[in-house]
Amino acid sequence: MIIKNASVKLETRGNFDIKDITSEVQRAVGASDVDTGIVNVFVAGATGALTTIECESGLLSDFKKFFEDIIPMDGEYEHDLSHAGKNGHSHVR
């Protein structure tokens, strides 16, 4: 079994910044010289997340609005009681 590792570094603008990483993953796969296999994508961090959605501006706006409606930034979160960062909404999202 051949195992290859690659990293992609991204800069984000903070709360609910969405990045399309499709081309970065495609480049990493292409550079691997592996013809057949499985790609495992992992995000390190307690508030980062991966999803598979169509990267279309209207949908991205809808996605952000949906999360603000069900998990608002200014909501009350138990996590905020024990952490000065006040980022309970980020962990729940």
Phi and psi restraints in degrees (value plus and minus 20) as a CYANA .aco file:
   2 ILE   PHI    -119.2   -79.2
   2 ILE   PSI     110.7   150.7
   3 ILE   PHI    -142.3  -102.3
   3 ILE   PSI     107.5   147.5
   4 LYS   PHI    -141.1  -101.1
   4 LYS   PSI     124.9   164.9
   5 ASN   PHI    -142.8  -102.8
   5 ASN   PSI     124.0   164.0
   6 ALA   PHI    -167.4  -127.4
   6 ALA   PSI     133.9   173.9
   7 SER   PHI    -143.8  -103.8
   7 SER   PSI     126.3   166.3
   8 VAL   PHI    -143.5  -103.5
   8 VAL   PSI     104.9   144.9
   9 LYS   PHI    -124.1   -84.1
   9 LYS   PSI     112.6   152.6
  10 LEU   PHI    -146.6  -106.6
  10 LEU   PSI     129.5   169.5
  11 GLU   PHI    -129.1   -89.1
  11 GLU   PSI     115.4   155.4
  12 THR   PHI    -140.0  -100.0
  12 THR   PSI     143.5   183.5
  13 ARG   PHI    -118.2   -78.2
  13 ARG   PSI      -4.4    35.6
  14 GLY   PHI      79.0   119.0
  14 GLY   PSI    -167.0  -127.0
  15 ASN   PHI     -66.8   -26.8
  15 ASN   PSI     100.4   140.4
  16 PHE   PHI      38.0    78.0
  16 PHE   PSI      15.6    55.6
  17 ASP   PHI     -98.6   -58.6
  17 ASP   PSI     106.3   146.3
  18 ILE   PHI    -127.2   -87.2
  18 ILE   PSI     110.2   150.2
  19 LYS   PHI    -140.6  -100.6
  19 LYS   PSI     113.3   153.3
  20 ASP   PHI    -108.5   -68.5
  20 ASP   PSI      93.0   133.0
  21 ILE   PHI    -124.0   -84.0
  21 ILE   PSI      -7.5    32.5
  22 THR   PHI     -74.0   -34.0
  22 THR   PSI     -71.1   -31.1
  23 SER   PHI     -86.1   -46.1
  23 SER   PSI     -54.9   -14.9
  24 GLU   PHI     -85.3   -45.3
  24 GLU   PSI     -61.2   -21.2
  25 VAL   PHI     -86.6   -46.6
  25 VAL   PSI     -62.2   -22.2
  26 GLN   PHI     -80.4   -40.4
  26 GLN   PSI     -62.2   -22.2
  27 ARG   PHI     -83.0   -43.0
  27 ARG   PSI     -63.8   -23.8
  28 ALA   PHI     -82.9   -42.9
  28 ALA   PSI     -61.3   -21.3
  29 VAL   PHI     -85.6   -45.6
  29 VAL   PSI     -64.7   -24.7
  30 GLY   PHI     -81.3   -41.3
  30 GLY   PSI     -57.3   -17.3
  31 ALA   PHI     -96.6   -56.6
  31 ALA   PSI     -31.3     8.7
  32 SER   PHI     -97.1   -57.1
  32 SER   PSI     -38.9     1.1
  33 ASP   PHI      40.2    80.2
  33 ASP   PSI       4.7    44.7
  34 VAL   PHI    -125.3   -85.3
  34 VAL   PSI     107.9   147.9
  35 ASP   PHI    -105.6   -65.6
  35 ASP   PSI     -54.3   -14.3
  36 THR   PHI    -156.5  -116.5
  36 THR   PSI     115.1   155.1
  37 GLY   PHI     151.1   191.1
  37 GLY   PSI    -183.1  -143.1
  38 ILE   PHI    -144.4  -104.4
  38 ILE   PSI     118.9   158.9
  39 VAL   PHI    -125.4   -85.4
  39 VAL   PSI     108.4   148.4
  40 ASN   PHI    -132.0   -92.0
  40 ASN   PSI      98.5   138.5
  41 VAL   PHI    -127.8   -87.8
  41 VAL   PSI     110.1   150.1
  42 PHE   PHI    -152.8  -112.8
  42 PHE   PSI     117.6   157.6
  43 VAL   PHI    -131.4   -91.4
  43 VAL   PSI     106.0   146.0
  44 ALA   PHI    -105.0   -65.0
  44 ALA   PSI     120.5   160.5
  45 GLY   PHI     105.3   145.3
  45 GLY   PSI     131.3   171.3
  46 ALA   PHI    -100.7   -60.7
  46 ALA   PSI     -37.5     2.5
  47 THR   PHI    -140.9  -100.9
  47 THR   PSI     -15.9    24.1
  48 GLY   PHI    -105.3   -65.3
  48 GLY   PSI     138.5   178.5
  49 ALA   PHI    -173.0  -133.0
  49 ALA   PSI     135.9   175.9
  50 LEU   PHI    -138.9   -98.9
  50 LEU   PSI     123.0   163.0
  51 THR   PHI    -168.0  -128.0
  51 THR   PSI     144.8   184.8
  52 THR   PHI    -137.5   -97.5
  52 THR   PSI      82.5   122.5
  53 ILE   PHI    -155.0  -115.0
  53 ILE   PSI     141.3   181.3
  54 GLU   PHI     -88.2   -48.2
  54 GLU   PSI     109.0   149.0
  55 CYS   PHI    -108.5   -68.5
  55 CYS   PSI      55.9    95.9
  56 GLU   PHI    -142.5  -102.5
  56 GLU   PSI     115.8   155.8
  57 SER   PHI     -75.6   -35.6
  57 SER   PSI     -61.3   -21.3
  58 GLY   PHI     -84.3   -44.3
  58 GLY   PSI     -63.3   -23.3
  59 LEU   PHI     -85.7   -45.7
  59 LEU   PSI     -60.0   -20.0
  60 LEU   PHI     -82.5   -42.5
  60 LEU   PSI     -60.2   -20.2
  61 SER   PHI     -84.4   -44.4
  61 SER   PSI     -63.1   -23.1
  62 ASP   PHI     -81.8   -41.8
  62 ASP   PSI     -60.8   -20.8
  63 PHE   PHI     -82.4   -42.4
  63 PHE   PSI     -66.3   -26.3
  64 LYS   PHI     -82.7   -42.7
  64 LYS   PSI     -64.1   -24.1
  65 LYS   PHI     -83.1   -43.1
  65 LYS   PSI     -62.4   -22.4
  66 PHE   PHI     -76.8   -36.8
  66 PHE   PSI     -68.0   -28.0
  67 PHE   PHI     -88.8   -48.8
  67 PHE   PSI     -54.7   -14.7
  68 GLU   PHI     -87.5   -47.5
  68 GLU   PSI     -54.2   -14.2
  69 ASP   PHI     -88.3   -48.3
  69 ASP   PSI     -63.2   -23.2
  70 ILE   PHI    -113.2   -73.2
  70 ILE   PSI     -44.6    -4.6
  71 ILE   PHI    -156.9  -116.9
  71 ILE   PSI      55.0    95.0
  72 PRO   PHI     -88.4   -48.4
  72 PRO   PSI     127.6   167.6
  73 MET   PHI     -80.0   -40.0
  73 MET   PSI     -56.2   -16.2
  74 ASP   PHI    -114.6   -74.6
  74 ASP   PSI      -3.2    36.8
  75 GLY   PHI     -92.2   -52.2
  75 GLY   PSI     153.2   193.2
  76 GLU   PHI    -117.5   -77.5
  76 GLU   PSI     103.1   143.1
  77 TYR   PHI    -149.3  -109.3
  77 TYR   PSI     111.5   151.5
  78 GLU   PHI     -76.5   -36.5
  78 GLU   PSI     -55.8   -15.8
  79 HIS   PHI     -75.8   -35.8
  79 HIS   PSI     -56.9   -16.9
  80 ASP   PHI     -86.8   -46.8
  80 ASP   PSI     -42.2    -2.2
  81 LEU   PHI     -89.4   -49.4
  81 LEU   PSI     -48.2    -8.2
  82 SER   PHI    -128.9   -88.9
  82 SER   PSI     -20.5    19.5
  83 HIS   PHI    -153.4  -113.4
  83 HIS   PSI     113.7   153.7
  84 ALA   PHI     -91.8   -51.8
  84 ALA   PSI     -37.7     2.3
  85 GLY   PHI     -88.4   -48.4
  85 GLY   PSI     -39.0     1.0
  86 LYS   PHI      31.8    71.8
  86 LYS   PSI      26.5    66.5
  87 ASN   PHI    -138.8   -98.8
  87 ASN   PSI      10.1    50.1
  88 GLY   PHI     -76.0   -36.0
  88 GLY   PSI     -59.1   -19.1
  89 HIS   PHI     -80.4   -40.4
  89 HIS   PSI     -56.4   -16.4
  90 SER   PHI     -85.4   -45.4
  90 SER   PSI     -60.3   -20.3
  91 HIS   PHI     -87.8   -47.8
  91 HIS   PSI     -60.1   -20.1
  92 VAL   PHI     -88.5   -48.5
  92 VAL   PSI     -60.1   -20.1
